[in-house]
Amino acid sequence: MIPMQDAPLSITNVMRHAERYFGEQEIVSITPDNPRHRYTYRDAFKRVRKLANALERLGLQRGDVIGTLAWNDYRHFELYYAISCSGMVCHTINPRLFGEQIEFIINHAEDRWLFVDPDFIPLVEKLAPRLNHLKGVVVLCPEAAMPETTLSNVRCYEALLKAEMDEFSWPDLSETTPSALCYTSGTTGNPKGVLYTHRSTILQCYATTAPNAFGLSSKDVVLPIVPMFHANGWSLVYSCPMNGAKLVLAGNKAGDGAELTDLINVEGVTFTAGVPTVLSALLRHLREHNLTVPSLIRVGVGGAACPKSIYEEFETLHDVRVEQGWGMTELNPIATYNGVVKPALSHLDGSELTTKKLKQGPALFGVDIKIVDDHEREIPWDGKSSGAVKVRGPWVIHQYFRHEQPAVDNTGWFDTGDIGTIDHDGYLQITDRSKDVIKSGGEWISSIELENLAVSHPDVEEAAVIGLPHPKWTERPLLLLVVKDDSQLTPQTMLSWFEDKVAKWWVPSDCVIVDKLPHTATGKLSKKDLRDSFKDFQWRD
């Protein structure tokens, strides 16, 4: 007896569903050749079928890995679906990585072809002689915009599609078929590949579009500021078509506050999502030009802890609800989400509610989370005791791409490398990365909490806290600040800001004001670079 049908969970079915039921919904993009390209899901998937035919004509086969170096736009969207639904692997490459890292991951993935925005042709030209498996490059532009290049076997994307039929017979794929490949940013050693499957991706979409998370519907207009080359763009490239939401893609303007404001207001964006640094640029533009974003209802924040200042400015000045999530490339990529306040917490208001909302939130259904001490003993959920954060679930990594050993322990738990607490209500709060936590006089200090307090000062634009060796206390925290242009803030005044806000021994031992802070390729503060830059720093006694 077989009680229920066993239909595979596949990205192909997302495409079919979106075309059939939401075919008239729009995708709007900024591209170098068109400042506001506009077409429908029906138009998009017609071109996706043309692209699938073109991939076959290029000699590509099921299981081949195809690389993309591209911004968020409709052509990249088409690649997501044509590659994965053909049974191939869509390898989205982060162009902000160092050239040596990009070379490593293209060779490690054994990319057969690269689909490249014109912006990145000079980068590929430099790397091409050392790309061992590459057969050719397709430039994502029309024929009239094809750049001059020294690359061999170069094709034009629009010319490829023009030559193909818009009918394609999609293969029947097992739900465990690999669909996409993303690499970590490689802050310690070479980047590591995470191979997603159709199943893991669809399960992630089911979880993240539930009402307690993104809660997307066909009434929404979604602007993913998070790059599509960063962990599947937090799955919004799939979950928006799945639920019929209008999709707005900012191209290479995702860090431009003016362009983001224009997109939000002209297209009626209701939900956007990105890292704090980009959201801060949006808020700065709104503040400096006395503008508002009346259509915007919610903002999803991830990639780093949301500073209190960003939360309060969105909530109080723009009546926009800030929702925080947590995850990583290895989690396909989201594991917790702090969206809807559950009824049991409805009595909270003011600072208590803010404190709760600034946590990373409860786990999505499907993910198990625990925190453990150095002896692997599980730590109670009291909101105070911290430990290593471990996860398991159907969209959590089991083994890195082409690595021999599993990435999980012998009981199936993946160590995220984060340190955190979980409170009585199940809300996770990340207090640090295990490599960034500061141990001073035998006690732990959270660099993230100090950074959040620092950016709550009205004169502070950005802050970082690192631990440096100290002759008496083993390590002490050093505060590094970027201040606003007209600020007269001094290091000593800044240090006094922490008084009565944290324990006395948590207050940084010194403060340095800098012009800018280094960031990783995914927009996070690069603590590794800061520790290298300040390794010879001398404490003042």
C-alpha positions as CSV (number, residue, x, y, z in Angstrom):
1,M,0.0,0.0,0.0
2,I,1.3,3.5,-1.0
3,P,-0.9,6.0,0.9
4,M,0.4,9.2,-0.6
5,Q,2.1,10.3,-3.8
6,D,5.9,10.9,-3.8
7,A,6.3,13.9,-6.0
8,P,9.8,15.3,-5.9
9,L,10.5,18.7,-4.3
10,S,12.1,20.5,-7.3
11,I,12.9,24.0,-8.4
12,T,11.3,23.0,-11.8
13,N,7.9,22.9,-10.0
14,V,8.4,26.4,-8.7
15,M,9.0,27.6,-12.2
16,R,5.9,25.8,-13.5
17,H,3.7,27.0,-10.7
18,A,4.8,30.6,-11.0
19,E,4.3,30.7,-14.8
20,R,0.8,29.1,-14.5
21,Y,-0.6,31.0,-11.6
22,F,1.4,34.2,-11.4
23,G,2.5,34.6,-15.0
24,E,1.4,38.3,-15.2
25,Q,3.5,39.3,-12.1
26,E,6.5,41.5,-12.8
27,I,10.2,41.3,-12.4
28,V,11.9,44.7,-12.6
29,S,15.6,45.1,-12.9
30,I,18.4,47.7,-13.2
31,T,21.0,46.5,-15.8
32,P,23.9,48.4,-17.5
33,D,22.0,48.4,-20.8
34,N,18.6,49.3,-19.3
35,P,18.0,51.4,-16.2
36,R,14.6,49.9,-15.6
37,H,14.0,46.6,-17.4
38,R,10.5,45.2,-16.9
39,Y,8.9,42.0,-17.9
40,T,6.6,39.3,-16.4
41,Y,7.2,35.8,-14.9
42,R,5.7,34.4,-18.1
43,D,8.2,36.3,-20.2
44,A,11.0,35.2,-17.9
45,F,10.3,31.5,-18.1
46,K,9.9,31.6,-21.8
47,R,13.4,32.9,-22.0
48,V,14.5,30.3,-19.4
49,R,13.5,27.6,-21.9
50,K,15.5,29.3,-24.6
51,L,18.5,29.4,-22.3
52,A,18.1,25.7,-21.5
53,N,18.3,25.0,-25.2
54,A,21.4,27.2,-25.5
55,L,23.1,25.3,-22.6
56,E,22.6,22.1,-24.5
57,R,23.9,23.6,-27.7
58,L,27.1,24.6,-25.8
59,G,27.6,20.9,-25.0
60,L,26.7,21.1,-21.4
61,Q,25.3,18.0,-19.7
62,R,23.5,17.1,-16.5
63,G,25.8,17.4,-13.5
64,D,28.1,20.1,-15.1
65,V,28.9,23.1,-13.0
66,I,28.3,26.5,-14.5
67,G,29.6,29.7,-12.9
68,T,28.0,33.1,-12.7
69,L,29.7,36.4,-12.0
70,A,26.7,38.6,-12.0
71,W,24.6,41.2,-10.1
72,N,20.9,40.9,-9.1
73,D,19.0,41.2,-12.4
74,Y,16.7,39.3,-14.7
75,R,19.4,37.6,-16.7
76,H,20.9,36.2,-13.5
77,F,17.4,35.1,-12.5
78,E,17.1,33.2,-15.8
79,L,20.4,31.4,-15.2
80,Y,19.2,30.3,-11.7
81,Y,16.3,28.4,-13.3
82,A,17.7,27.2,-16.6
83,I,20.8,25.7,-15.1
84,S,19.3,24.0,-12.0
85,C,16.1,22.8,-13.8
86,S,18.3,21.2,-16.5
87,G,20.0,19.1,-13.9
88,M,23.2,21.2,-13.8
89,V,24.7,23.1,-10.9
90,C,24.4,26.9,-10.8
91,H,27.6,28.1,-9.1
92,T,27.1,31.8,-8.0
93,I,30.5,33.4,-7.5
94,N,31.1,36.3,-5.2
95,P,33.0,38.9,-7.3
96,R,34.0,40.8,-4.2
97,L,36.4,38.0,-3.1
98,F,40.1,38.4,-3.8
99,G,41.2,37.3,-7.2
100,E,43.2,34.4,-5.8
101,Q,40.0,33.1,-4.0
102,I,37.9,33.4,-7.2
103,E,40.5,31.5,-9.1
104,F,40.6,28.8,-6.5
105,I,36.8,28.3,-6.3
106,I,36.3,28.3,-10.2
107,N,39.0,25.6,-10.4
108,H,37.8,23.7,-7.4
109,A,34.2,23.7,-8.7
110,E,35.5,22.8,-12.2
111,D,33.2,25.4,-13.8
112,R,32.7,24.6,-17.5
113,W,31.4,27.9,-18.6
114,L,31.2,31.3,-17.0
115,F,28.2,33.7,-17.4
116,V,29.6,37.2,-16.7
117,D,28.3,40.7,-16.4
118,P,30.3,43.2,-18.5
119,D,31.7,44.7,-15.2
120,F,33.6,41.6,-14.5
121,I,35.3,40.9,-17.9
122,P,38.6,42.5,-16.8
123,L,38.7,40.2,-13.7
124,V,38.0,37.1,-15.8
125,E,40.7,38.2,-18.4
126,K,43.3,38.3,-15.6
127,L,42.3,34.9,-14.3
128,A,41.6,33.1,-17.6
129,P,45.1,31.6,-18.2
130,R,44.9,29.8,-14.8
131,L,41.3,28.5,-15.1
132,N,41.9,24.9,-15.8
133,H,38.5,23.6,-16.8
134,L,36.9,26.6,-18.4
135,K,35.6,26.1,-22.0
136,G,34.1,29.5,-22.6
137,V,32.5,32.8,-21.4
138,V,29.1,34.2,-22.0
139,V,28.7,38.0,-21.5
140,L,25.3,39.0,-20.0
141,C,24.4,41.8,-22.4
142,P,22.9,42.5,-25.8
143,E,25.0,42.3,-29.0
144,A,25.3,46.1,-29.2
145,A,26.8,46.2,-25.8
146,M,29.4,43.5,-26.2
147,P,32.7,44.7,-24.7
148,E,36.1,44.2,-26.4
149,T,38.0,41.4,-24.7
150,T,41.1,39.3,-25.0
151,L,39.2,36.2,-23.8
152,S,38.8,33.3,-26.3
153,N,35.5,31.5,-27.0
154,V,33.3,34.4,-25.9
155,R,29.6,34.5,-26.7
156,C,26.9,37.1,-26.3
157,Y,24.0,36.1,-24.0
158,E,21.2,37.7,-26.0
159,A,22.6,36.3,-29.3
160,L,22.6,32.8,-27.7
161,L,18.9,33.2,-26.7
162,K,17.9,34.7,-30.0
163,A,18.9,31.6,-31.9
164,E,16.8,29.2,-29.7
165,M,13.3,27.9,-29.6
166,D,11.1,28.7,-26.5
167,E,10.1,25.1,-25.9
168,F,12.1,22.7,-23.8
169,S,11.4,19.3,-22.3
170,W,12.6,19.6,-18.7
171,P,14.2,16.4,-17.3
172,D,12.6,14.5,-14.4
173,L,15.0,15.1,-11.5
174,S,15.3,13.4,-8.2
175,E,14.8,16.0,-5.4
176,T,18.3,15.1,-4.1
177,T,19.8,16.4,-7.4
178,P,22.3,19.1,-6.7
179,S,21.0,22.5,-7.8
180,A,23.4,25.2,-6.7
181,L,26.9,25.7,-5.3
182,C,28.0,28.6,-3.0
183,Y,31.4,29.0,-1.4
184,T,32.1,30.5,2.0
185,S,34.1,33.7,2.1
186,G,37.2,31.9,3.2
187,T,38.3,34.1,6.1
188,T,40.4,31.2,7.4
189,G,42.0,29.2,4.6
190,N,40.5,28.5,1.2
191,P,36.8,29.0,0.7
192,K,34.7,25.9,1.1
193,G,31.9,24.9,-1.2
194,V,28.3,24.1,0.0
195,L,26.3,22.1,-2.5
196,Y,22.5,22.7,-2.3
197,T,19.9,20.3,-3.6
198,H,16.5,20.9,-5.1
199,R,15.0,19.4,-1.9
200,S,17.0,21.5,0.6
201,T,16.1,24.7,-1.4
202,I,12.4,24.0,-1.6
203,L,12.2,23.1,2.1
204,Q,14.0,26.3,2.9
205,C,11.5,28.3,0.8
206,Y,8.5,26.6,2.6
207,A,10.0,27.6,6.0
208,T,11.1,31.1,5.2
209,T,7.8,32.1,3.5
210,A,5.7,31.0,6.4
211,P,3.8,33.8,8.3
212,N,6.3,33.7,11.2
213,A,9.2,34.5,8.7
214,F,9.1,36.4,5.4
215,G,5.3,35.7,5.1
216,L,5.3,36.5,1.4
217,S,2.2,36.5,-0.8
218,S,1.2,37.8,-4.3
219,K,0.4,41.1,-2.7
220,D,4.1,41.7,-1.9
221,V,6.7,43.6,-3.8
222,V,10.1,42.4,-2.8
223,L,13.5,44.1,-3.2
224,P,16.3,41.6,-2.3
225,I,19.2,43.9,-1.5
226,V,21.2,40.8,-0.5
227,P,23.2,39.7,-3.6
228,M,22.1,36.7,-5.6
229,F,25.7,35.4,-5.4
230,H,25.4,35.3,-1.5
231,A,23.8,32.0,-0.4
232,N,21.1,31.9,-3.1
233,G,20.1,35.4,-2.3
234,W,18.5,34.2,0.9
235,S,16.2,32.0,-1.3
236,L,14.1,35.0,-2.4
237,V,14.8,34.2,-6.0
238,Y,12.8,31.1,-5.5
239,S,10.3,32.0,-2.8
240,C,9.0,35.1,-4.6
241,P,7.9,33.2,-7.7
242,M,6.7,30.4,-5.5
243,N,4.3,32.9,-3.8
244,G,3.7,35.2,-6.7
245,A,5.4,38.3,-5.3
246,K,6.6,41.0,-7.6
247,L,10.4,41.0,-7.7
248,V,12.6,44.1,-7.9
249,L,16.3,43.7,-8.6
250,A,18.8,46.5,-8.1
251,G,21.6,45.3,-10.3
252,N,24.9,46.9,-9.4
253,K,23.1,49.7,-7.5
254,A,22.3,47.7,-4.4
255,G,24.6,49.8,-2.3
256,D,23.3,53.1,-3.6
257,G,20.8,54.8,-1.2
258,A,19.3,57.0,-3.9
259,E,18.6,54.2,-6.3
260,L,17.2,52.0,-3.6
261,T,14.9,54.8,-2.4
262,D,13.7,55.3,-6.0
263,L,13.1,51.6,-6.6
264,I,11.1,51.3,-3.3
265,N,8.9,54.3,-4.0
266,V,8.4,53.9,-7.7
267,E,7.7,50.1,-7.6
268,G,5.9,50.1,-4.3
269,V,8.2,47.8,-2.5
270,T,6.7,46.3,0.7
271,F,9.6,44.1,1.8
272,T,13.3,44.3,1.5
273,A,16.2,42.4,2.9
274,G,19.9,43.0,3.3
275,V,22.9,43.4,5.5
276,P,23.1,46.3,8.0
277,T,25.8,48.2,6.1
278,V,23.5,48.6,3.0
279,L,20.4,49.3,5.1
280,S,22.4,52.0,6.8
281,A,23.2,53.6,3.4
282,L,19.5,53.6,2.6
283,L,18.7,55.3,5.9
284,R,21.4,57.8,5.5
285,H,20.0,58.9,2.1
286,L,16.5,59.2,3.5
287,R,17.8,61.2,6.5
288,E,19.9,63.6,4.4
289,H,17.2,64.3,1.8
290,N,14.3,64.3,4.2
291,L,12.6,61.4,2.3
292,T,10.2,58.6,3.3
293,V,9.4,55.1,2.0
294,P,5.6,54.9,2.6
295,S,5.1,51.6,0.8
296,L,7.7,49.8,2.8
297,I,6.2,47.6,5.6
298,R,9.0,45.3,6.6
299,V,12.8,45.0,6.5
300,G,14.6,41.7,6.9
301,V,18.1,42.1,8.4
302,G,20.8,39.4,8.2
303,G,24.5,38.7,7.7
304,A,25.4,40.5,10.9
305,A,23.6,41.7,14.1
306,C,21.2,44.6,13.5
307,P,22.4,47.7,15.4
308,K,19.8,49.2,17.7
309,S,20.2,52.5,15.7
310,I,19.0,50.9,12.5
311,Y,16.1,49.2,14.2
312,E,14.9,52.4,16.0
313,E,15.3,54.6,12.9
314,F,13.2,52.3,10.7
315,E,10.6,51.7,13.4
316,T,10.2,55.3,14.7
317,L,10.8,57.5,11.7
318,H,9.4,55.3,8.9
319,D,7.0,53.0,10.7
320,V,8.8,50.0,9.1
321,R,9.0,46.7,11.0
322,V,12.5,45.4,11.4
323,E,12.8,41.6,11.4
324,Q,16.1,39.8,12.1
325,G,17.2,36.5,10.8
326,W,20.3,34.3,11.3
327,G,22.0,31.7,9.2
328,M,25.0,31.1,7.0
329,T,26.0,29.6,3.6
330,E,26.0,26.2,5.3
331,L,22.4,26.5,6.3
332,N,21.0,27.2,2.8
333,P,21.0,29.9,4.4
334,I,18.4,30.7,7.1
335,A,17.8,28.9,10.5
336,T,16.1,31.5,12.7
337,Y,13.8,34.5,12.2
338,N,12.6,37.1,14.5
339,G,9.5,38.4,12.8
340,V,6.0,38.2,14.4
341,V,6.0,38.7,18.2
342,K,4.2,35.7,19.6
343,P,1.1,36.3,21.8
344,A,2.9,35.2,25.0
345,L,5.2,38.2,24.6
346,S,2.5,40.8,23.7
347,H,2.9,42.4,27.1
348,L,6.4,43.6,26.2
349,D,6.9,47.2,25.2
350,G,9.6,49.8,25.1
351,S,13.1,48.7,25.9
352,E,12.0,45.1,26.7
353,L,10.4,44.7,23.3
354,T,13.4,46.3,21.6
355,T,15.8,43.9,23.4
356,K,13.7,40.9,22.3
357,K,13.5,42.1,18.7
358,L,17.2,42.6,18.5
359,K,17.8,38.9,19.1
360,Q,18.1,36.5,16.1
361,G,14.8,34.8,17.0
362,P,13.4,31.3,17.3
363,A,14.3,28.5,15.0
364,L,12.3,27.9,11.8
365,F,10.4,24.7,11.8
366,G,12.7,22.0,10.5
367,V,15.9,23.2,12.2
368,D,17.1,22.0,15.6
369,I,19.4,24.3,17.6
370,K,21.4,23.8,20.8
371,I,24.2,25.5,22.6
372,V,27.0,23.5,24.2
373,D,30.0,24.1,26.5
374,D,33.6,23.0,25.9
375,H,32.7,19.5,26.9
376,E,29.8,19.2,24.5
377,R,27.3,19.4,27.4
378,E,24.1,21.2,26.5
379,I,23.6,24.6,28.1
380,P,20.2,25.6,29.6
381,W,18.0,28.1,27.8
382,D,18.2,30.9,30.3
383,G,19.2,33.8,28.1
384,K,22.5,34.2,30.0
385,S,24.6,31.1,29.7
386,S,26.5,31.1,26.4
387,G,28.1,28.4,24.3
388,A,28.8,27.1,20.9
389,V,25.8,27.1,18.6
390,K,25.1,23.8,16.8
391,V,22.4,23.0,14.3
392,R,20.9,20.1,12.3
393,G,18.1,19.8,9.8
394,P,17.2,18.9,6.2
395,W,18.8,22.1,4.8
396,V,21.9,22.0,7.0
397,I,25.2,21.0,5.4
398,H,26.4,17.4,5.9
399,Q,29.7,17.6,4.0
400,Y,31.6,20.3,2.2
401,F,31.9,20.0,-1.6
402,R,34.7,17.6,-2.6
403,H,35.8,17.3,1.1
404,E,36.4,13.7,2.3
405,Q,35.3,14.2,5.9
406,P,31.8,15.1,7.1
407,A,31.2,18.7,8.4
408,V,29.1,17.4,11.3
409,D,30.0,15.6,14.5
410,N,29.4,11.9,15.1
411,T,25.8,12.7,16.2
412,G,24.9,14.7,13.2
413,W,25.2,18.3,14.6
414,F,27.0,21.1,12.6
415,D,29.1,23.5,14.6
416,T,28.3,27.0,13.2
417,G,31.3,28.7,14.7
418,D,29.0,31.1,16.5
419,I,28.7,31.7,20.2
420,G,25.3,32.5,21.6
421,T,22.5,32.2,24.2
422,I,19.0,31.0,24.0
423,D,16.4,32.4,26.3
424,H,13.3,30.8,27.9
425,D,11.2,31.7,24.9
426,G,13.6,30.0,22.5
427,Y,15.1,33.2,21.1
428,L,18.7,32.8,19.9
429,Q,21.1,35.6,20.4
430,I,24.5,35.5,18.7
431,T,27.0,37.0,21.0
432,D,30.1,36.5,18.9
433,R,32.0,34.3,16.5
434,S,34.1,31.7,18.3
435,K,37.2,33.2,16.7
436,D,36.2,36.8,17.7
437,V,35.1,36.4,21.3
438,I,37.3,38.2,23.8
439,K,38.6,36.4,26.9
440,S,39.8,38.9,29.5
441,G,41.0,37.8,33.0
442,G,39.2,34.5,32.5
443,E,35.9,36.1,31.6
444,W,34.2,36.3,28.2
445,I,33.3,39.6,26.6
446,S,31.0,39.9,23.6
447,S,32.4,42.1,20.8
448,I,29.0,42.2,19.1
449,E,27.3,43.7,22.2
450,L,29.9,46.3,22.6
451,E,29.7,47.2,18.9
452,N,25.9,47.6,19.1
453,L,26.3,49.9,22.1
454,A,28.9,51.9,20.2
455,V,26.7,52.5,17.1
456,S,23.9,53.6,19.3
457,H,25.9,56.8,20.0
458,P,24.5,59.5,17.7
459,D,28.0,60.5,16.4
460,V,29.0,57.0,15.4
461,E,28.7,55.7,11.9
462,E,30.3,52.3,12.3
463,A,32.1,50.4,15.1
464,A,34.3,47.3,15.5
465,V,35.7,45.7,18.7
466,I,38.6,43.3,18.6
467,G,40.5,41.5,21.3
468,L,44.2,42.1,21.5
469,P,46.9,40.6,23.8
470,H,47.3,42.2,27.1
471,P,50.2,41.6,29.6
472,K,47.9,41.4,32.6
473,W,44.5,40.4,31.4
474,T,45.4,38.0,28.5
475,E,43.2,40.0,26.2
476,R,41.4,43.3,26.3
477,P,38.9,44.9,23.9
478,L,40.0,47.7,21.6
479,L,37.2,49.8,20.1
480,L,37.6,51.1,16.5
481,L,35.2,53.8,15.3
482,V,34.1,55.6,12.1
483,V,32.4,58.8,13.2
484,K,30.0,61.1,11.3
485,D,31.5,63.9,9.3
486,D,30.6,66.8,11.6
487,S,31.4,64.9,14.8
488,Q,33.7,66.2,17.5
489,L,33.7,62.9,19.4
490,T,36.9,62.0,21.2
491,P,38.1,58.5,22.2
492,Q,37.8,59.3,25.9
493,T,34.3,60.6,25.5
494,M,33.3,57.5,23.6
495,L,34.7,55.2,26.3
496,S,32.7,57.0,28.9
497,W,29.6,56.2,26.9
498,F,29.8,52.6,28.1
499,E,29.6,53.5,31.8
500,D,26.5,52.1,33.4
501,K,25.7,50.2,30.2
502,V,27.9,47.2,30.7
503,A,30.1,45.7,33.5
504,K,33.1,47.9,34.2
505,W,35.5,45.2,33.0
506,W,33.7,45.0,29.7
507,V,34.5,48.7,28.9
508,P,37.1,48.8,26.1
509,S,40.5,49.6,27.3
510,D,41.1,52.0,24.4
511,C,39.5,53.6,21.4
512,V,40.8,54.5,18.0
513,I,39.0,56.7,15.5
514,V,39.6,55.6,11.9
515,D,38.5,56.7,8.4
516,K,37.0,53.4,7.5
517,L,36.7,49.8,8.6
518,P,37.5,46.8,6.4
519,H,34.7,44.5,5.3
520,T,34.6,40.9,4.0
521,A,33.2,40.1,0.5
522,T,29.8,39.6,2.1
523,G,29.7,43.0,3.8
524,K,30.6,41.8,7.3
525,L,33.3,43.5,9.4
526,S,36.7,41.8,8.7
527,K,38.0,41.2,12.2
528,K,40.9,39.2,10.8
529,D,42.1,42.3,8.8
530,L,41.7,44.5,11.9
531,R,43.7,42.2,14.1
532,D,46.5,42.1,11.5
533,S,46.4,45.9,11.2
534,F,46.5,46.5,15.0
535,K,48.8,43.5,16.0
536,D,51.5,46.0,17.2
537,F,49.1,48.2,19.1
538,Q,50.4,49.4,22.5
539,W,48.0,49.7,25.4
540,R,48.1,52.9,27.5
541,D,48.5,52.0,31.2
